[in-house]
Amino acid sequence: MIVSLALMVRFAHDASGLARWLLGLVHSTLQLVSVAAVMMIASRLSSTSGLRGGWSLVVFLGVIGVLGGIGGMVGMSGYLWATNCLGFHGNEGFAPSTTRTRSTSSGSTSTPRVP
């Protein structure tokens, strides 16, 4: 948990001082709570499905994949929206709307570099 807090404080680079620590604390707490909630829901669903052994594990991992993917996407979008409303993370909130791929001479695609 300490490492997560330190990384989230580092991620809140637009803020300074106490605001940076508070943003990091909120972000870290939301991540840990969401992971715990997804795992508890997946555990409950896989144990009440009536399956045993390997099939219960498959259901558990499938539910984690689906709920974790949806929850992660909505959670990160909500976090960037809320912090953008507070004046933080403006670049990260805007970046997905401006990223385009382009073809290179070898036929592969690449993401353009931002100066």
N, C-alpha and C positions, 0 to 999 in steps of 0.2 A: 504494500500500500504506500509505503514511503517513496519507492521508486516511481510509482504512478503519479503521486502528487508532484514530485520533482519534475517529471516529464511534462505534466500539464501546466505547471508554472512556467516552464521554458516555452511551451506552446503559446502562452498568452503574451507574446512579445510586444503587442501594441500597447499594453497597459504598463504601468509602473507602480512601484511601491505596494501599498496595501491592496489596491485594485487588482494587481497582477496575482497576488497570493490568493485573493478571494475567487477570482476567475479560475485559477488552477485548482483550488479546493472544490469548487462546485463541479467543474468538469470531471475531475478524478472521482468524486463521489457518485456522480451520475453514471459514469462508466462502470464502476464496481457494482452499484445497485442494479443496473440493467443486466449485467452478466449473471448476477445471482438470481434475478427474477427469471431470466430465460432458462437457466439451468433447473430451477425449481419447477417451472411449468413443464419443461420437457420431461423431467423425472416423474412428475405426477401423471402426465399423459401416457408415458411409456409403461408405467406400473399399473395403471387402471385399464389399459387396453386388453388385458387378458393374455398377452404374449409372454413367453418365457425364453430365457437364454439369448441366443444371438439375434432373434427377431426383435426382442425388446430393445437391444442395443441399436439395431438399425432404426427403429422408430425414434429412440432417444436422439441419435445423431441427426436424423432427418428433421426433427422438430427444432433442434438447436440451429441447424443450417437455415431453415426458413424463418423462424422467429428472430434469430440473430441477424440475418441479412436485412430483414424488414426493419427491425428495431434499430440496427446500426445506421441504416440510411436515414430513417426518420429522425433519430436522435441527433446525428451529426448535422443534418439540415436544420433542425430546430435550434441547435446550439449556435450555428453560424448565423442564422437569422436573428436570434435574440442578441447575440454580441454585436452584430452589425447594427442593430437598432440602438445599441449603447455606444456606437462609434468605434468598436474594435473589430478586427478581422475583416475589414472591408475588401482587401485583396483576395482572401480565400473565398469569401462569399460570392465574389464576382467572377472568379477564375473559370468555373465550369461553363459559363455562358460565352466565353471568348475563345475557348480552346478548339482548334480545328486541326485536322490531319491533312497532310499533303503528300503527294506521290513524289518519290525520288527517281533518279534516272535508272536505278536498279529495279524499280517496280514496287519496292516496299514503301510503307507509309511511316512517317515520323511526325512527331509533335514539334512545332516550331519553338525555338528558344525565345524567351522573353528577355530583353536586355535589362 
